[in-house]
Amino acid sequence: MKKIVLFMLLFVGLWVIPGLSHADSGQAKIYLNDKQLGTTGDTKVEIINKSVMIPIRMVAEELGYGVKWEQKTGTVTIEQNGSTIKMVVNNKNATVDNESVKLDNAPVLRKGTTLVPLRFIGEQFGMKVKWNNTTKTVYLEDESGSGAGSQPPAGSPTAPSEGDSSTVINPSGLAEISGLSFSDNHLLIATSGTVTPKVFTMTGPDRIVIDLPNSHFSSTFGQDLNQQGAGTLEVTDYPLVSKIRYSLFSDKPSTVRIVIDLTQSSGYHVTQEGTSLLVIDLNSDTSSTPSTDNSGTTPVIPPNTENPGGNNGNKVIVLDAGHGDHDSGAVGATGKLEKDLNLSLILKVEALLKKESGVDVILTRDDDTFVSLTGRAKVANDLGADVFISIHANSAGSSASGTETFYYKNQDKALATIVHKHLVSATGFKDRKVKSKNLSVLRNTKMPAALLEIGFLSNKTEEAAMFKEDFQNRVAQGIVDGVKEYLNL
């Protein structure tokens, strides 16, 4: 998470600058999970020439990167996962892995403290960031947590969610959520204006999620909201429900998300009483909702997989196209969506693997539907799969580039290393190496698993290449070759 933070901070440079270019130094706040960073007097963020600059002390102590400072030459060296950035105070020439690059803003000295450009560092390490323009706050989170796989930090505006979120609030013309209460296994949601809810269940742990699009919390909302615009409704004397969480989940459209945390799975029934009250009734054996949209919450296992674990002698390969449906993942330099690239590639990999003998191929999704992070891992675990491959695309700044592969468990590393070798050869992009990262789909799968970041959609050149048919065919074949080598097929 600390690695992600720095990149998020970087990406923040893109989002923070427009709102803070005329602000005083230190006015922006930075949060990693629910902890505020840079609270001491000598670690304030500064805006210099419309760029966000952070002290190297923050980079080292609070973000966890390796930092070296050579006072004689004024050289800052930042290391993370085998990549090295070198910058010199007041010099716009820098190096990344011994390759020369040009900085928009050079590092500077301020009262004995060296400040470095956040955007540049973030772009090189592939991080993302969420910016709340209302409170001038940066929220840092794992780049695969909004579209590749980690859970949002507790206490943040995205705490109840499983997908990406934004904290920018634009309440004009929106329905208002003015209160919540729970009694007799009924959740009552007081509203002002018509709200069409989208209700679905999730597992690991069990919960019921209520999304209220085109809505926001009213100024007289009856529950407490923390500084990040989220809160909890404690529930007692009802064994089925442990607590209820709520937050602003998205601003496109502005959406309030409410999560009922359960002690076991439960059915539900949704009713609306005019435009003032929405009722979620848990005294039901089945689930129904006015939106009738529960698709994608539990992946459907294909009928030809009755023998999980390869009891027919075949190797079971689970292919996972990251994101889907409302969770678009990264948005490219020209507006192309990561979820579309992931699905297109996964279908090509599936088609190639189905030509091989001795394998059964399962997809966590084969169309534009949403599957939870835990649901993706559950498919592979329930099948006793031999291999799990998740496909994604990166996003940071316009100059970020390259292909990288992530693993988490010790048993993942060999798979990640072999597949990455073929993947880099197929993409022709910069080799960003194989790295360890604590991602949900890697952490929760029981078999060897790897998450592939094909390239950077934020890089216009790589975005264009990744949506070309011949590129995708070449990459799909590279992934297949890597899986076959790993499985000795």
C-alpha positions, 0 to 999 in steps of 0.5 A: 500500500505504501508503494501505491501511495507514492504513485497516488501522490504522483497522480495527485499532481495532475489532480491537485494542481488545478485546484491548488495552483494559487493555494498556500504551501501545505494547504493540501492534505494527504491520507494513506488509508485513514491516516493523515500524512505530512502532519509535522511542520517540516513535511508540508506539501508545497505547490511550486510552479503548479507542481506538487512537491513533497519532502524526501522525508515523507517519501522515506518515512511515510511512503516507505520508499528507499531514499538516499541523499548525497549532500555534496552533489545534491543528489536524491536517489529513490528506489522501489521494487528494483527501479531507481530514480536519481534527481539532482537539486535545481537540475531538470535532468534525471535518470530512471533505471539509468535512462535519461529523462527530462523533469518539468520541475527540478527538486528544490531545497527549502529550509534544509529540506529537499522537495521532489516532484510528486507527479514525476515519481508517481508516474514512474512507479505507476500509482494513482490518487483520488482528489477531493476538491471540496476538502482539498484532500488527497486519498492514496490507495492501491492502484488495483484496489479501484480496478485490479484487486485490493480492498479500499481502506477502512474509514475512507469514502470508499470503505463500503465498496469493492470498486473504484470511487471518487470523492468529488461532490456535486449535489446540484439536482440530486436526490437527498439521503436524509436518514437511516434506521434499522429495526425488526430486520428492516433497513429504512432509508429516508430520501427526498426525491426519486431514487432507483436503487441497485441492490446486490449481495457480495461474499467474503464476508457476506453483505448486502450492497445498496447503491443509490445513484443520482443521490447525495447526503443531505446537509441535515443527514441524521447520522454522523459523517467522518471527515471523509464523508463516511460513517457507520450505523451500529446494530445490536440485538439482531444476530443477522446484522453486525453493522451498516456502513455508508459513504459517497461511493462515486460522483459519475453519477453521484452515488451513495452506497450503503452496505449491510454487513451480515453474519451469514448470507440472507435474502432480502426484499426491496420496497419503495414508499413514494419518494420518501422511504426505501425499505430493505427487508431481511425477513425474506428467503429470496432476494428481489429488488426494483432494479432487478440487477444482481448480475455479476455478484456471483460468477457462474461456473460453466457446466463442463466443470463438474469435476473441479481440481482437474479430476479428468486429468486436465489442468484447470486454468482460470482467466480473469478479465479485470473490472467490468460493468460499472467498474471501468478500470483505468480510462485511457489517454483518448478515453478507451476503457481498461475493462474493454481491453481486459475482456478482449484479451482474455477472450483471445487467450481463452480461444488459444488455450482451448486449442490445447489438449489437457486443459480446461479453461474457465473465465471469471467473466465473459462479458461486460458484467461485474464480479467482486474481487473475492468472487473472482478468487472464489471461482478458482478456489472452488474449481481447485484450479492449477493456475489463475491469470488476471489481466489488467492495464496500468494508468499513471501519467502520460510518460509512464510506460511498460509491462509489469507482472505481480505475484504475492504468495511464494508459490506465485513467483515462478508462474509470474516470472515465466509468463512475464518473460513471454509477455514482455517479449510480446508487448515490446514495451519497457520491462518493468519487471516482476514485483510482489504486491498484496492484491486481493485476487493474488492473496485470496487464491489458493493456487499459483496466481499472477496479475499482468499489467499489459501497459499504460493506458495513460500513455497515448502510444501504448493505449493505441497499440494495446487496442490493435488486433495484431498486438492483442493476438501477439500478447494473447499468444505470449500469455498462452506460451508462458502458461504452457511453459509453466505447466509443462504442456 
